[in-house]
Amino acid sequence: MKLTLGLISRYRTLADLPVANTTAQALPKDRRARFEICVVDDQSFDAGRTLKNFGYRFAEIGDIKKIDEVSTYPIVLCDLMGVGLNFDDRKQGATLIREIRHNYPSIMVAAYSGASASSEQAKAAIALADKFIKKDADNDEWTQALDSLIRDASDQRKIWLRIRRSLVDDGIDTKALLILEDAYVISVLSGKSNFGDLTEVATKRGLSKFAVDVINGLVSSAIFRAFTGS
């Protein structure tokens, strides 16, 4: 136990980061605008025309052929039907959500659909997504859901917990995890746009390609820029 406590005391941990404000209240427009929300849909995102008036920004990219097409976005809205055909033409959007969560655990993913929540695709997506939103939801429902996703994407602790869970599942050793968390915390607290320490630790620790890719994906995403305001 002494060895473990001594090891931990050498590194910064999530306890050194401020606790996020999770109060469920409407976000100001300027905070909403900091997060560009990716929309994966083979049709026009009709709700977006009204929601833009509330300060949200959307990038409608249609269906995707490669999962890294969403890698730079902090939040993804994924339709369930008519997308993901290049991955699984039966589960469609649910498969995309699974792949995004696996490869980019820091990204918040919401499934949205006009289909019933009891459909096969919806059930599969709900089990994987951070949220499920009906396409015909009213403005209040949409803003509550999107604000919740933005709050989660802004939560520095929550983001690392998602990354850490993914790395643990990949078999990363405890010391490497402590060193990575230390580099993450220092990067966030420094407020700088260069996160070389974090990527350097990931490459020098001899981690798996998957673990390195997860770290690189986090560093290159808009989430880090939103943390630091850069």
N, C-alpha and C positions, 0 to 999 in steps of 0.2 A: 504493500500500500504506500509506503513512504516513497518508493521509487516512482510509482505512478503519480503521486501528488507532486513530487519534485519535477517530473517531466512536464506535467501540465502547467506548473507555475512559471515555466520558462517562456511560455507562449501566450499571446493574446488570444482571447476566445470571444464567442458571441456576446458574452457578458460585458465586454468592453464597448459594445455598440448601443446606441440609444434604443429604447423600447418604442416601437411604432405606435402611433395613435390609430386605434382600430375603431374609433367611434363611427357608427353608421350614420353619417350625415352627408349631405350633398357636398361634393368637392367643388372648389372654385374653378372657373373656366381655364385659368392659366395652368393649374395642375393637371387638368384633363388633357390639355394640349401638349404636355410634355411627353405623352405616350402615344406613339402612332400605333394604331390597332390594325393588324393584318386581317383581311377578310378573304377566306378561301371559299369561293362559291362559283359555280358555273353560270350563275345568273346575277343580275344587278342586285346590289344590297339596298333595297328600297328604304329600309328604316334609317339608313345612313344619311339620307337627304335631310331629314328632320333633326337627327341627332347631332349633326354638325353645328346646328344653331346653339347647342348646349356646350360647345367647346371641344367636342371629341374630334380626333383626326383619324381617318381611315385610309388604308391602302388596299384597294380591291385588286387582287392578283389572279383571280380566276382559279381554275384547278391547277395543280402543280404536278410536275414530273419527277422532281427531286426534293427530298425533305429539306435540304439546306436552303431552299428558296424562302423559308420562313425564319431562318436562323437569326436575322438581325432585329426581329420584332420582339418586344416584351410581352405582347398579348396577341393571341390568335383567336379569331372567331371562325369556326369551321362548320360549314353546312354538312349535313349527313347524307344527302342524296345528290348524285351527279358529279361527285368529286372523289378523288382517291382511286379512280378507275385504273390508274397505272400501277397501283399497289394491290388492290383487292376489289374486284368488281362486284363482290357480294356484300361485304360489310362497308365498303366505300369510305365515307367520312370517318367512321369509327376506327378504321385502320390507320388513317392519317393521324388521328388524335393519339393513338397508341404509339406511333412512330415518333411524333413530336415529343411526347412526354418521355420517351426512352432516350432519345438522342439529345434533347435540349430541355433538361428538367427544370431549368430556371424560367422557361416560358410559361405563362399562364394561358391555358387553353379552355375555351368555352365552346361547347357544341350548341348549335342553334338549328332549328328545323321547323318546318310547317307540319311535319308528321306527328302523330301521337307519341307521347312519351312512353307508351307501352309497346311501340313497334320494336322489332328485333334490332334494327340499327340504333334506335334511341336507347334501348336498354344497354347495349354494348358501349355506347358513347358515354352515357351517364356514369357507368362504372369507371371510366377512365378520365373524364374531363373534370375541370375545376368547377364548371357550372354548366347548366343546361338552360337555354333560353328559347322560348317559343318565338317564331318569326313574327307572329301577330301580337306580341306583347305590346302594351301601351307604353307611352313615353316614361311614365314613372317606373314601370318594371324594368325597362331598358337602362335607365340612368342608375337605378339602384344596383343592377347587375354589373354594369360597366364600372361604376365607382368602386364596387367591391373588388373587381379584378385589378383596378389601378392601385388600390390600397395594398393588395397582396403583392403586386409587382414592385411596390415601393418599399416593402418590408425587407430590410437588409438581412434580418435574422431568418425570416422565413425562406428567402431565396437560398441562403447557404444551407439550411436544413434540408432543402430539396436536393441540392447538389451533393451534400454529404451522404444522404440516403442512397443516392445513385452510386456514389463511389464505394460505399460499404458493400453494396450488392455486387460490385465488380471485384471485391476482394482486396481493396486497398488496406495496407497495414496501418496500425494505430499511429505510429510516429509520423508517417507521411501525411496522415489526415490532420494531425495537430499542426504540422508545419504549413500545410496548405491553408488551414483556417486562420493561422497567424498572418499569413501573407494577404489573405482576403480582407481581414479586419483592418490591417494597416493600409491596404489600398483604398478601402472605403473611407477611413478616417482622414487620409491624406488629402482627399479631394482632388487628386491629380488624374489626368486622362491617360497617363502611361502606367499600365499595370504589369510591367515587365517582371517584377518580383514574383507575381503569382504564376505566370506562364513559365518562368525560369525554374521555379520549384517543381512544377508539373513535369517538365522535360528532364530535369536532372535527377529526379527520384526514381527514374526507371519505371514509371507507371505504364499501364497498358495503353494502347492507342485509344481505346474508348475513353479512359479517364482523361488523357491529354485533350482529346477532342471536346469533352464536356467542359473542361476548364477554358479552353480556347473559345468555345461557343459563348460562355458566360462573359469573357473579357471583351469579345467583339460585339456583343449585343448592346442594344440601346438601354438595357437595364442599368448597366454600370454608369452610363452617361447621365441617366436620370438620378442615380444616387449622388453623383458628384456635382451635378449642375454644369458639367462641361459640354 
